[in-house]
Amino acid sequence: MLELAFPWALAALPLPLLVLWLAPPRRETVQAVRIPFFEATSAGLDKGEGAVVLPRTRAQMAFAWTLWALVLVTVAQPQWVGAPVERSEAARDVMLAVDISGSMHTRDFTAPDGTRGSRLDGVKSVLDGFIAGRRDDRIGLVVFGSAAYVLVPFTRDTAAARALLATLEPGMAGQNTMLGDAIGLSIRSFEASKVEARILILLSDGTDTGSRMAPAKAADIAAQNGVTIHTIAVGDPDASAEADKVDIATLEGIAQATGGSFNRAEDAAGLAAIYDQIDAAGAREGATTSWRPRTPLAALPAAAFVLLVLVAYAASLAVARHRRARRREATA
């Protein structure tokens, strides 16, 4: 749709008529000497039109009005207004802290089709759908094993987050489980967040093995910074191997200290249901801003003005040459 940024500029269109009415051309009669034999005494002189005011043709008037209209259109700043574009602000910042320690390769996670797979593969398949469903949230991803790392800073680029999630393998970050360090790193990621709703979803299948910051202390700091932690136990608390056991008490304490929830996930369907509960409990709609892109078009009438002036100037030069040539032929 075409719009004018300053449509009031077109009100000046009749201004030349007002000028002609209030300030008509100056006309003055003066005495002069008429010389009948001027042609004989003016050899070599270029005779002009004198003070004769030549009449303006309709074409000349139309050309002048066209130039004046182009000037006003340029001042009015025409612009093409595109279709509305909407952008929603982030409603929440959701950080996913995923345990990728060596024990996550244990094949005791039940897929929707009933087959058994590794714990990490099951978590990744459900997380992929959870991330894909983020519309009004920013998503982040922290992975931890013997150390914690930020794999995906807060972003609304869910495609990139899903692509990086797919690359995870058990043991990539070491064999141990640093729960406290993962929480601490997540808290640091929230420091630059300007969103009030800050959620950390912590998935682990093991017991903290020597974090620099104890999980309970990290949970207290998270609560002070307005971060709600939902913990999900993926492992078996009764596993025979000590490394495969999940510390239920610690995960429950972390969730309770921050006002979050603790859940156990033994299969994909249960894990998906947990995500739905967490999502529904803190669901918010982000503020939506709308605008229409505007493309300025003032350069077009300005260019047309310049082009017409150049064409008129070239035409006037051609007419002047033609007249001079005819005069030379007449005097020859």
C-alpha positions in Angstrom: 0.0 0.0 0.0 1.3 3.4 -1.0 1.3 6.1 1.7 2.7 9.6 2.1 4.7 10.4 5.2 3.9 14.2 4.9 0.7 14.4 2.9 0.2 18.0 4.0 3.0 19.0 1.5 0.5 18.5 -1.4 -1.5 21.5 0.0 1.1 23.7 -1.6 0.1 22.6 -5.1 -1.9 25.8 -6.0 0.9 28.0 -4.5 2.1 29.2 -8.0 -1.4 30.4 -8.8 -1.4 32.4 -5.6 2.0 33.9 -6.4 0.8 35.0 -9.9 -2.3 36.6 -8.4 -0.5 38.4 -5.6 2.7 39.2 -7.6 1.9 39.6 -11.3 4.7 40.1 -13.8 6.2 43.6 -13.8 5.1 45.6 -16.8 6.7 48.9 -17.7 6.5 51.2 -20.8 9.6 53.2 -21.6 10.5 55.6 -24.5 12.5 54.2 -27.3 14.0 55.4 -30.6 12.7 53.6 -33.7 15.4 53.2 -36.4 13.9 52.2 -39.8 17.3 51.3 -41.2 18.4 49.2 -38.1 19.1 46.2 -40.3 21.7 48.1 -42.3 23.5 49.6 -39.2 23.4 46.4 -37.1 25.7 44.3 -39.2 27.2 41.5 -37.1 24.9 42.1 -34.1 22.8 39.3 -32.7 19.4 40.7 -32.3 17.3 39.4 -29.4 13.7 39.5 -28.6 14.2 42.7 -26.5 11.7 43.2 -23.8 8.9 41.3 -25.5 7.3 38.8 -23.1 6.7 35.6 -25.1 3.5 33.8 -24.5 3.6 30.5 -22.8 2.2 27.5 -24.6 0.1 24.8 -23.0 2.9 22.4 -23.3 5.2 24.7 -21.3 2.6 25.2 -18.6 2.0 21.5 -18.3 5.7 20.9 -18.1 6.1 23.5 -15.3 3.2 22.1 -13.3 4.6 18.6 -13.7 7.9 19.7 -12.2 6.2 21.5 -9.4 4.1 18.4 -8.7 7.2 16.2 -8.6 8.8 18.6 -6.1 5.8 18.4 -3.8 5.5 14.6 -4.1 9.2 14.3 -3.2 8.7 16.5 -0.1 5.6 14.4 0.9 7.9 11.4 1.1 6.0 8.6 -0.6 6.6 5.1 0.8 5.4 1.6 0.2 3.9 0.0 3.3 4.2 -3.7 3.4 2.1 -6.4 5.1 2.1 -6.4 9.0 5.0 -8.2 10.6 4.5 -9.5 14.2 7.2 -10.3 16.7 6.6 -11.8 20.1 8.9 -11.1 23.0 10.2 -14.0 25.1 7.8 -15.0 27.8 10.3 -17.2 29.7 13.9 -18.3 29.7 14.1 -22.1 29.9 17.5 -23.7 30.5 17.8 -27.5 30.0 20.7 -29.0 32.0 21.3 -32.5 30.6 23.4 -35.2 32.2 25.7 -36.8 29.5 27.9 -38.7 31.9 29.0 -42.2 31.0 26.1 -43.8 32.9 23.6 -42.3 30.4 24.5 -45.0 27.9 22.6 -47.6 30.1 19.9 -49.1 27.9 16.9 -49.2 30.3 14.9 -46.3 28.8 11.6 -47.5 27.1 10.7 -45.8 23.8 7.1 -45.2 22.8 7.2 -48.3 20.6 8.3 -50.5 23.6 11.9 -50.9 22.5 14.7 -50.3 24.9 17.3 -47.7 24.3 20.0 -45.7 26.1 18.9 -43.1 28.7 20.4 -40.3 26.7 18.7 -41.3 23.4 15.4 -41.4 25.2 16.0 -38.0 26.7 17.1 -36.5 23.4 14.1 -37.8 21.5 11.6 -36.2 24.0 13.7 -33.0 24.4 13.7 -32.5 20.6 9.9 -32.2 20.6 9.9 -30.0 23.7 12.4 -27.6 22.1 10.5 -27.6 18.8 7.3 -26.5 20.7 8.9 -23.4 22.1 7.1 -20.4 20.6 7.2 -17.7 23.2 10.3 -18.9 25.2 14.0 -18.6 24.8 15.8 -22.0 25.2 19.2 -22.7 26.5 21.2 -26.0 26.9 23.8 -26.9 29.5 25.4 -30.3 29.4 27.5 -31.8 32.2 29.5 -34.8 33.1 32.9 -34.4 34.8 32.4 -30.7 34.0 29.6 -28.5 32.9 29.4 -26.6 29.6 27.0 -24.2 27.9 26.1 -25.9 24.6 23.4 -23.5 23.6 23.1 -19.9 25.1 19.6 -18.6 25.4 18.1 -18.3 21.9 14.9 -18.5 20.0 16.6 -20.4 17.2 15.1 -23.8 18.0 16.5 -25.4 14.9 20.1 -24.7 15.9 19.3 -26.0 19.5 17.8 -29.2 18.2 20.7 -29.7 15.8 23.3 -29.4 18.6 21.2 -31.6 20.9 21.4 -34.4 18.3 25.2 -34.4 18.5 25.3 -35.4 22.2 26.7 -38.8 23.2 27.2 -40.4 26.6 30.6 -39.6 28.2 31.4 -36.6 25.9 31.9 -34.5 29.0 33.5 -37.2 31.1 32.2 -40.1 33.2 31.3 -38.2 36.4 28.2 -36.3 37.3 28.7 -32.7 38.5 25.2 -31.6 39.5 26.2 -28.6 41.5 28.4 -27.2 38.8 25.7 -27.6 36.2 23.3 -25.6 38.4 25.9 -22.9 39.0 26.7 -22.5 35.3 23.0 -22.3 34.6 22.6 -19.5 37.2 25.4 -17.6 35.5 23.6 -18.0 32.2 20.5 -16.4 33.7 22.4 -13.3 34.9 21.9 -11.4 31.6 18.3 -12.4 31.4 15.7 -9.6 31.5 12.8 -12.0 31.7 11.1 -12.6 35.1 10.1 -16.2 34.5 13.4 -18.2 34.7 13.1 -22.0 34.6 15.8 -24.6 34.9 15.0 -28.2 34.0 17.6 -30.5 35.4 17.8 -34.1 34.0 20.2 -36.5 35.7 20.7 -40.3 36.3 23.5 -40.2 38.8 24.8 -38.8 42.1 26.9 -35.7 42.4 30.5 -36.7 42.3 32.6 -33.8 43.7 31.2 -30.5 42.3 33.0 -27.4 43.3 29.6 -26.1 44.5 27.4 -28.4 46.5 24.0 -29.0 44.9 22.1 -27.7 47.9 24.2 -24.5 48.0 23.6 -24.0 44.2 19.9 -24.5 44.7 19.8 -21.8 47.4 21.6 -19.4 45.1 19.2 -20.2 42.3 16.3 -19.4 44.6 17.8 -16.1 45.5 18.1 -15.2 41.8 14.5 -16.1 41.0 15.4 -19.4 39.1 12.9 -22.2 39.5 14.4 -25.7 39.2 12.4 -28.7 38.1 14.4 -31.9 38.5 13.9 -35.1 36.6 15.4 -38.4 37.7 16.1 -40.6 34.7 18.1 -43.4 36.3 17.2 -46.2 38.6 17.7 -45.5 42.4 17.9 -49.2 43.0 20.5 -49.9 40.4 23.2 -52.4 41.4 26.1 -50.3 40.2 26.8 -47.3 42.4 27.6 -45.1 39.4 24.2 -45.9 37.9 22.2 -44.9 40.9 20.3 -41.6 41.0 20.3 -39.5 44.1 16.5 -39.0 44.6 16.9 -37.1 47.9 19.3 -34.5 46.4 17.1 -33.9 43.4 14.0 -33.5 45.6 15.9 -31.1 47.8 17.0 -29.0 44.8 13.4 -28.7 43.5 11.9 -28.0 46.9 14.5 -25.2 47.6 13.5 -23.3 44.5 9.8 -23.9 44.4 10.0 -26.4 41.5 8.9 -30.0 41.1 10.6 -33.4 41.3 9.7 -36.1 38.9 10.8 -39.6 37.9 11.0 -40.6 34.2 11.4 -44.2 33.4 10.2 -44.1 29.8 9.6 -41.6 27.0 5.8 -41.3 27.6 6.4 -40.4 31.3 9.1 -37.9 30.4 6.9 -36.2 27.8 4.1 -36.0 30.4 6.5 -34.3 32.9 7.4 -31.7 30.3 3.7 -31.0 29.6 3.1 -30.5 33.3 6.0 -28.2 33.7 5.0 -26.2 30.6 1.4 -25.9 31.7 2.3 -24.8 35.2 4.4 -21.8 34.0 2.7 -21.1 30.7 2.8 -17.5 29.7 2.3 -15.6 26.5 5.0 -13.2 25.3 4.1 -9.6 24.5 3.6 -9.2 20.7 4.7 -6.2 18.8 3.6 -5.5 15.3 4.9 -3.2 12.6 4.7 -2.7 8.9 7.9 -2.4 6.9 8.2 0.8 5.0 10.2 1.2 1.8 10.9 4.9 0.9 10.1 5.9 -2.7 11.0 9.6 -2.6 14.0 9.0 -4.9 11.6 8.1 -7.8 9.9 11.5 -8.2 13.2 13.2 -7.5 14.9 11.2 -10.2 11.9 12.0 -12.6 12.3 15.7 -11.8 16.1 15.7 -12.7 15.5 13.6 -15.8 12.8 16.0 -17.1 14.9 19.1 -16.4 17.9 17.5 -18.3 15.6 16.6 -21.2 14.1 20.1 -21.4 17.6 21.6 -21.2 18.8 19.4 -24.0 15.7 20.3 -26.1 16.2 24.0 -25.5 19.8 23.8 -26.7 18.8 22.0 -29.8 16.1 24.6 -30.6 18.6 27.4 -30.1 21.1 25.8 -32.5 18.4 25.4 -35.0 17.4 29.1 -34.8 20.9 30.3 -35.1 21.4 28.1 -38.1 18.3 29.5 -39.8 19.5 33.1 -39.1 22.8 32.4 -40.6 21.2 31.0 -43.7 18.9 34.1 -43.9 21.8 36.6 -43.8 24.0 34.6 -46.1 
